Amino acid sequence: MSTHVQKPGWFTVNVFNRAVAWLTRRGLSVWGSRVLAVRGRKSGQWRTTPVNLLTVDGQQYLIAPRGHVQWTHNMRAVGGGELRLGKNVEEFTAVEVADDDKTPLLRAYLKHWKAEVGVFFNGVGPDSPDAEMRRIAPDHPVFRITVTNRR
């Protein structure tokens, strides 16, 4: 497994993510944003971060543009979490997608959010050849989620 991680810079942590999370917590989705809540694999405490929820052929996915970051490790350990948009909470289970199956999902993700996250994909864009998508697939965890409860 790849250990690729691109840590967010000061602006992302202190301005962008906070602004998106603030709006999303108030029910305003920014380009498909949700607040992802996953229990910490060691602490058991809820950890939150803004994410982009991708829907392809009626199925929902979470993609980690920055690589194998903490929420991906927690997701693997606990197998699910919550997506929050305002007062709406969707509990879900998650299954990691195999690298060989990521190409169409990464392509769709980049079509939607290239302006926001393209810098994390090492020059690969939505129109890149499949071989390039397969090359970067191990660096970007993808989880298929299934909603189990809405509240």
N, C-alpha and C positions, 0 to 999 in steps of 0.2 A: 504494500500500500504506500502511496505517496505521502510525504509529510509536508507538502507544500502549504505554506501559510503566508498571507500578505496582511500584516497587521495594519489596522486603520491609523491614519494620521490624526493629528490634533484636531483639525477642522472637522473631520468625519465624526470623531468621538464626541467632541464638545459642542458642535453646532448642527451638522447635518443629521446624524442619527437621533439626536435629542429632539430636533424640530419634527422629523418624520414620526418618531414615536409619540410625541405630544399630540400631533394632529390625529394620528391613528387611534390613540387612546380616547380621543373625543369623537370618534366615529367617522373621521374624514380620511378615506383611503387615498394615499398619494401614489398614483400609478400602480395600483394593485397591492399596496402595502398592508401588512398586518403586523401586529406585535406577536412574536413567537415567544412562548413561555415553555421552558423545559426544565425539569428538575435536575439539579446538579448531581453528577454521578457519584460524588464523594459526600457532599454536604446534604443532599436531599432538598436544598433550598431552591425555590423558583428562580430561574435566571431568564432574563428577557432581552430581546434584541429585535429591531425592525427587520422584516424580511419582505421579499417580493413573492407573492403566491402565483405560481404558474399553473394554468389549466390547459391541458392538451387532450383533445378527444374526450372531454368530460371527466378526465382524471386530474387530480391536483398533485403538484410537486413543489418541493422546496429544494432550491439549488444554492450551494455555498460558493459565491463568486470569489471569495477570499481564500478558499481552500479548506483545509482540515482545521477549522477554528473550534473553539470550545463548544459551541452549540452542537456541532456535528458529533463530537465525542460523547456529549451527554445524550444526544438522540440515539446513538448506537447502544448506549448502556441501558437506557430506560425504555426505548422502543415507542416513544410517542410524546405528546405534549398538548399544548393548547395554542390556538390561533385566536387572537383578540382583535376586534374592531369595535371601538366604542364599548358599549355594554354587552355586545354579542360575543360569546365565547364558544368556540368549537373545539371539543376534545377530539383527539385523533390518535390513531396508531400509525407507525411509520415503518416502511421497509426500504432498505437501501437498494438503489438500482445498480445493476452490474455495469461496469465500464463499457462493455460491448453494446449496451442498450441506451447509452446516454446521448449519442449523436443527435437524434431529432429533438431531444429535450434541450440540450445546450443551444442548438440552433434557434429554437423557438424562444428561449430565454433571452438570447442576444438580440433577436428581432425586436422584442419588447423593451429591453432595458439596456441596450448597448451604450447609450449616452451616459447612463448612470454608472454602469459596471464594466464597460468594455475594457478599460485600462487593466483590469485584473486577469484578462484572458490572453495575454502575451501576443497581441497582434492578430488573434483569431477573431473573425467576425461572423455574422449570420450567413454570409455568402461564401465562406471559406470551404474548401473541399472537405469531404468526409474524413480523409486521412488526417487533416489538421485537427478536426474535432476529436477523432480517436486519440490523437497524440496528447491533447490536454485533458481528456476525460478523467484520468486518474487523479488529477489535481483538484477536481471540483466535485465533491460529494453531492449526490442527488438522492432525495428520499421521496418515494410515492406515499402519499398520506391518504388515510381513509377516516373520514369523520365518524365518530362513534356516538357522540352526544352533542346537542346544541342547547345552550342555555343563555 
